[in-house]
Amino acid sequence: MSQVIGTDVSFYDNSSSTPQGVDFVKMHSLAQFTIIRAGQNLWVDSDIKSNWSAAKQAGIPRGSYWFYDSRTDPKAQADLWVSALGGDFGELPMFLDLEETYGGPYAGWKNWVTFLERLKSNAPGKEICIYTAYYYFRDYAPNASTDLKDLQYFRQYTLWIANYGANLTSPLVPQPWGANEWLFWQYTPQGDGSAYGSESDVIDLSYFNGTLDAFKARFPLPTPVPPPSPTLPPATPLKKKVAHGVNYVREVRQAPRPLMIHVLAIDLDISQATFLVTPASSSKPYYLCARTTSQFLKEFGVQFAINGDVFTYPNPPVNPCPQGRPAVQVAGYAASGGTIYSTNSARATFYVDRKNRITINARPWNVLQAVSGDCLLVANGKTVSGLDARQLNSRSALGITSNGRRMLMMVVDGSQPGYSEGVSLLELADLLVYFGMYTAMNLDGGGSSALLMQGSDKLPQVLNAPVANHTPGLESAVANHLGIYVR
């Protein structure tokens, strides 16, 4: 059997709790190619841009796939796929994934043809391949006995076949392709995720139907484009007034390791601060369109902002978010403008009531805004017991004083050796006590951590040094955020 092996990846291979993302350099040490999910329905995969770029930087040949969804117009899906790639279609074919059984109004092979014809029009000259399994295609494609001419239409496309079995020496191939007329064979969904640089336990693996020389002749290596060097905040201490009643503090430490600590300290009385948590969709089931913290600050005009809660992706995805943003849902309790859009329980929640009073873990009866995190860090001015003291990461936190009239937003940068290497939850709690917080909570961290203010030009100014998907300076799109207006 061919030893040309590749992977296919999506946002499922990237843990939202860590900043690393898929390690395509590690992947390329074992895999000769990767096929990256571009999206489904009218939803662009949240990691397609970062995965597409990172795979190219690693020099691994790339293909993209689109999960066909019968609930949405096939032409719109094809258009969005092409748009998501931004003119860089990769080195491998574009793969249309045919396996869904939603039974929507666009089910059936005639709608597949509509999709494929639209794709050919939008990406002229680009090789298109079909991903499917034997029994699915047999049952849903044109009938070989009664619709042979229609079935033969699909033979113009190359085939990526899924067929699993420990003792198989070749895949089961549906008509109209011949037994050896497959280009790729997905032979297992149980590859070792960690070995191939994924953050998931397992990963799909596929063979190329040919030798390594044949593969290299057909699919050239991508030419990496060096990413621009990020502008990091200088590793020098700083304390300055950035608005009436708001101070920015940048503290630099070398022990127990290099750390960059960023704090916005807000006096609610002096600043007359008011709050905004990212609003959700206008009707149930509520969802949010993922935004970076910079996008949130610019879109809603807040002066200060920090990333919010841990989040998940609806399955199946919902339609649609503008500009290709994925729809997401927060893990914990959340409210914006008095609309409670998530009643999920949370171990820590920051509340604002209709009189602009703030609390942590003391829910008012008249909630106006609320954003949650995964744990309480400080209670009654003391570090909460049982916090993890080992795992270092970028961190985001909120804290308030005992009278609730002063608060801070804090981000500690991580995953940048020699510059800022992150803190444990216990160390984060100790920092919040050091800064005088009586109650404090942890927000989503890792690649999500971002602290921003509005610059003099009214544009977002990133105060910390975010790092997402191995890329310093890259912000992650997240579900919700906490923003502050001051007068």
NORDAUR-V69164 format. One record per pair of residues at least 24 apart in sequence whose ideal C-beta (glycine too) atoms are under 7 Angstrom apart, sorted by sequence separation. I is the first residue (numbers start at 1). J is the second residue. If there is no record, write none. Layout:
BEGIN
i->(I & I)
j->(J & J)
END
This chain:
BEGIN
i->(7 & 130 & 151 & 152 & 159 & 160 & 161 & 162 & 163 & 164 & 184 & 185 & 276 & 348 & 6 & 9 & 94 & 151 & 158 & 164 & 184 & 235 & 245 & 246 & 309 & 348 & 450 & 5 & 6 & 8 & 34 & 36 & 38 & 40 & 64 & 160 & 183 & 244 & 245 & 276 & 346 & 5 & 6 & 7 & 8 & 9 & 10 & 33 & 38 & 39 & 40 & 63 & 130 & 182 & 233 & 244 & 287 & 340 & 347 & 348 & 408 & 4 & 6 & 9 & 33 & 34 & 35 & 36 & 37 & 38 & 41 & 62 & 68 & 129 & 243 & 347 & 348 & 394 & 395 & 448 & 6 & 21 & 22 & 31 & 40 & 62 & 63 & 68 & 94 & 128 & 129 & 130 & 131 & 132 & 133 & 134 & 347 & 392 & 393 & 408 & 447 & 24 & 28 & 33 & 35 & 41 & 42 & 61 & 62 & 63 & 64 & 65 & 66 & 67 & 68 & 70 & 129 & 130 & 132 & 133 & 278 & 338 & 392 & 448 & 24 & 28 & 41 & 61 & 63 & 66 & 69 & 71 & 109 & 127 & 129 & 131 & 144 & 277 & 287 & 337 & 392 & 397 & 22 & 28 & 63 & 65 & 68 & 70 & 74 & 94 & 96 & 98 & 109 & 289 & 335 & 392 & 14 & 21 & 25 & 27 & 67 & 69 & 70 & 71 & 73 & 98 & 99 & 109 & 289 & 336 & 391 & 395 & 399 & 11 & 24 & 42 & 70 & 72 & 89 & 93 & 94 & 95 & 96 & 97 & 98 & 99 & 291 & 335 & 390 & 444 & 10 & 11 & 42 & 69 & 93 & 96 & 290 & 335 & 389 & 397 & 401 & 11 & 24 & 41 & 44 & 48 & 70 & 93 & 95 & 138 & 289 & 290 & 334 & 388 & 399 & 401 & 402 & 10 & 70 & 74 & 78 & 89 & 99 & 137 & 333 & 334 & 388 & 389 & 400 & 401 & 42 & 77 & 98 & 134 & 289 & 290 & 334 & 387 & 388 & 399 & 400 & 411 & 75 & 98 & 134 & 333 & 387 & 400 & 411 & 44 & 74 & 78 & 82 & 113 & 134 & 264 & 287 & 288 & 332 & 360 & 399 & 411 & 39 & 70 & 74 & 78 & 82 & 287 & 399 & 9 & 39 & 287 & 330 & 358 & 387 & 398 & 409 & 38 & 75 & 79 & 383 & 397 & 398 & 68 & 74 & 78 & 397 & 39 & 359 & 384 & 397 & 398 & 420 & 38 & 160 & 358 & 383 & 397 & 38 & 68 & 357 & 383 & 395 & 396 & 350 & 377 & 396 & 358 & 396 & 416 & 375 & 383 & 395 & 377 & 378 & 382 & 394 & 413 & 416 & 377 & 381 & 393 & 394 & 413 & 415 & 393 & 396 & 411 & 129 & 378 & 395 & 286 & 377 & 378 & 394 & 280 & 286 & 416 & 8 & 35 & 277 & 279 & 381 & 246 & 277 & 278 & 279 & 380 & 33 & 277 & 378 & 35 & 243 & 276 & 379 & 280 & 378 & 309 & 378 & 308 & 309 & 377 & 309 & 310 & 377 & 93 & 95 & 376 & 377 & 65 & 375 & 373 & 374 & 373 & 373 & 394 & 275 & 360 & 360 & 274 & 307 & 306 & 350 & 277 & 276 & 277 & 348 & 275 & 277 & 348 & 306 & 304 & 306 & 371 & 371 & 92 & 91 & 91 & 91 & 350 & 309 & 310 & 308 & 309 & 269 & 307 & 308 & 268 & 306 & 307 & 268 & 267 & 268 & 266 & 266 & 307 & 266 & 307 & 265 & 307 & 264 & 306 & 263 & 264 & 306 & 334 & 263 & 305 & 262 & 262 & 304 & 330 & 303 & 329 & 330 & 261 & 303 & 328 & 325 & 259 & 260 & 297 & 293 & 297 & 61 & 294 & 260 & 293 & 61 & 62 & 258 & 260 & 61 & 258 & 259 & 298 & 59 & 258 & 259 & 298 & 59 & 258 & 297 & 257 & 259 & 30 & 31 & 59 & 30 & 56 & 294 & 57 & 311 & 1 & 56 & 294 & 311 & 27 & 27 & 57 & 261 & 308 & 309 & 26 & 307 & 308 & 309 & 263 & 308 & 24 & 308 & 23 & 307 & 308 & 22 & 306 & 22 & 305 & 306 & 22 & 305 & 305 & 20 & 304 & 13 & 32 & 304 & 18 & 294 & 302 & 303 & 293 & 302 & 303 & 32 & 292 & 300 & 302 & 303 & 15 & 235 & 292 & 13 & 14 & 292 & 296 & 13 & 33 & 291 & 297 & 13 & 232 & 264 & 290 & 296 & 12 & 290 & 293 & 7 & 9 & 262 & 290 & 13 & 288 & 288 & 7 & 8 & 7 & 7 & 8 & 5 & 6 & 262 & 5 & 6 & 262 & 278 & 4 & 277 & 278 & 4 & 2 & 260 & 277 & 1 & 2 & 4 & 2 & 275 & 276 & 2 & 4 & 275 & 2 & 275 & 4 & 242 & 273 & 274 & 273 & 273 & 272 & 248 & 271 & 272 & 266 & 233 & 233 & 233 & 232 & 84 & 246 & 83 & 245 & 230 & 244 & 230 & 243 & 46 & 80 & 227 & 72 & 43 & 41 & 40 & 42 & 43 & 41 & 42 & 44 & 46 & 44 & 43 & 43 & 16 & 16 & 11 & 18 & 19 & 19 & 19 & 54 & 54 & 50 & 50 & 50 & 50 & 19 & 18 & 19 & 17 & 46 & 16 & 21 & 19 & 21 & 19 & 21 & 20)
j->(31 & 154 & 175 & 176 & 183 & 184 & 185 & 186 & 187 & 188 & 208 & 209 & 300 & 372 & 31 & 34 & 119 & 176 & 183 & 189 & 209 & 260 & 270 & 271 & 334 & 373 & 475 & 31 & 32 & 34 & 60 & 62 & 64 & 66 & 90 & 186 & 209 & 270 & 271 & 302 & 372 & 32 & 33 & 34 & 35 & 36 & 37 & 60 & 65 & 66 & 67 & 90 & 157 & 209 & 260 & 271 & 314 & 367 & 374 & 375 & 435 & 32 & 34 & 37 & 61 & 62 & 63 & 64 & 65 & 66 & 69 & 90 & 96 & 157 & 271 & 375 & 376 & 422 & 423 & 476 & 35 & 50 & 51 & 60 & 69 & 91 & 92 & 97 & 123 & 157 & 158 & 159 & 160 & 161 & 162 & 163 & 376 & 421 & 422 & 437 & 476 & 54 & 58 & 63 & 65 & 71 & 72 & 91 & 92 & 93 & 94 & 95 & 96 & 97 & 98 & 100 & 159 & 160 & 162 & 163 & 308 & 368 & 422 & 478 & 55 & 59 & 72 & 92 & 94 & 97 & 100 & 102 & 140 & 158 & 160 & 162 & 175 & 308 & 318 & 368 & 423 & 428 & 54 & 60 & 95 & 97 & 100 & 102 & 106 & 126 & 128 & 130 & 141 & 321 & 367 & 424 & 47 & 54 & 58 & 60 & 100 & 102 & 103 & 104 & 106 & 131 & 132 & 142 & 322 & 369 & 424 & 428 & 432 & 45 & 58 & 76 & 104 & 106 & 123 & 127 & 128 & 129 & 130 & 131 & 132 & 133 & 325 & 369 & 424 & 478 & 45 & 46 & 77 & 104 & 128 & 131 & 325 & 370 & 424 & 432 & 436 & 47 & 60 & 77 & 80 & 84 & 106 & 129 & 131 & 174 & 325 & 326 & 370 & 424 & 435 & 437 & 438 & 47 & 107 & 111 & 115 & 126 & 136 & 174 & 370 & 371 & 425 & 426 & 437 & 438 & 80 & 115 & 136 & 172 & 327 & 328 & 372 & 425 & 426 & 437 & 438 & 449 & 114 & 137 & 173 & 372 & 426 & 439 & 450 & 84 & 114 & 118 & 122 & 153 & 174 & 304 & 327 & 328 & 372 & 400 & 439 & 451 & 80 & 111 & 115 & 119 & 123 & 328 & 440 & 51 & 81 & 329 & 372 & 400 & 429 & 440 & 451 & 81 & 118 & 122 & 426 & 440 & 441 & 112 & 118 & 122 & 441 & 84 & 404 & 429 & 442 & 443 & 465 & 84 & 206 & 404 & 429 & 443 & 85 & 115 & 404 & 430 & 442 & 443 & 398 & 425 & 444 & 407 & 445 & 465 & 425 & 433 & 445 & 428 & 429 & 433 & 445 & 464 & 467 & 429 & 433 & 445 & 446 & 465 & 467 & 446 & 449 & 464 & 183 & 432 & 449 & 341 & 432 & 433 & 449 & 336 & 342 & 472 & 65 & 92 & 334 & 336 & 438 & 304 & 335 & 336 & 337 & 438 & 92 & 336 & 437 & 95 & 303 & 336 & 439 & 341 & 439 & 371 & 440 & 371 & 372 & 440 & 373 & 374 & 441 & 158 & 160 & 441 & 442 & 131 & 442 & 441 & 442 & 442 & 443 & 467 & 352 & 439 & 441 & 356 & 396 & 396 & 441 & 369 & 369 & 370 & 441 & 369 & 371 & 442 & 409 & 409 & 411 & 480 & 482 & 219 & 219 & 220 & 222 & 482 & 443 & 444 & 443 & 444 & 405 & 443 & 444 & 405 & 443 & 444 & 406 & 406 & 407 & 406 & 407 & 448 & 408 & 449 & 408 & 450 & 408 & 450 & 408 & 409 & 451 & 480 & 410 & 452 & 410 & 411 & 453 & 479 & 453 & 479 & 480 & 412 & 454 & 479 & 477 & 412 & 413 & 452 & 450 & 454 & 219 & 452 & 419 & 452 & 221 & 222 & 418 & 420 & 222 & 419 & 420 & 459 & 221 & 420 & 421 & 460 & 222 & 421 & 460 & 421 & 423 & 195 & 196 & 224 & 196 & 222 & 460 & 224 & 478 & 169 & 224 & 462 & 479 & 196 & 197 & 227 & 431 & 478 & 479 & 197 & 478 & 479 & 480 & 435 & 480 & 197 & 481 & 197 & 481 & 482 & 197 & 481 & 198 & 481 & 482 & 199 & 482 & 483 & 199 & 483 & 193 & 212 & 484 & 199 & 475 & 483 & 484 & 475 & 484 & 485 & 215 & 475 & 483 & 485 & 486 & 199 & 419 & 476 & 198 & 199 & 477 & 481 & 199 & 219 & 477 & 483 & 200 & 419 & 451 & 477 & 483 & 200 & 478 & 481 & 196 & 198 & 451 & 479 & 203 & 479 & 480 & 203 & 204 & 204 & 205 & 206 & 205 & 206 & 463 & 207 & 208 & 464 & 480 & 207 & 480 & 481 & 208 & 207 & 465 & 482 & 207 & 208 & 210 & 209 & 482 & 483 & 210 & 212 & 483 & 211 & 484 & 215 & 453 & 484 & 485 & 485 & 486 & 486 & 463 & 486 & 487 & 484 & 463 & 464 & 465 & 465 & 324 & 486 & 324 & 486 & 472 & 486 & 473 & 486 & 290 & 324 & 471 & 319 & 317 & 317 & 317 & 319 & 320 & 319 & 320 & 324 & 326 & 326 & 326 & 327 & 310 & 311 & 313 & 393 & 394 & 414 & 415 & 469 & 470 & 468 & 469 & 471 & 474 & 446 & 446 & 447 & 446 & 477 & 448 & 468 & 467 & 469 & 468 & 470 & 470)
END
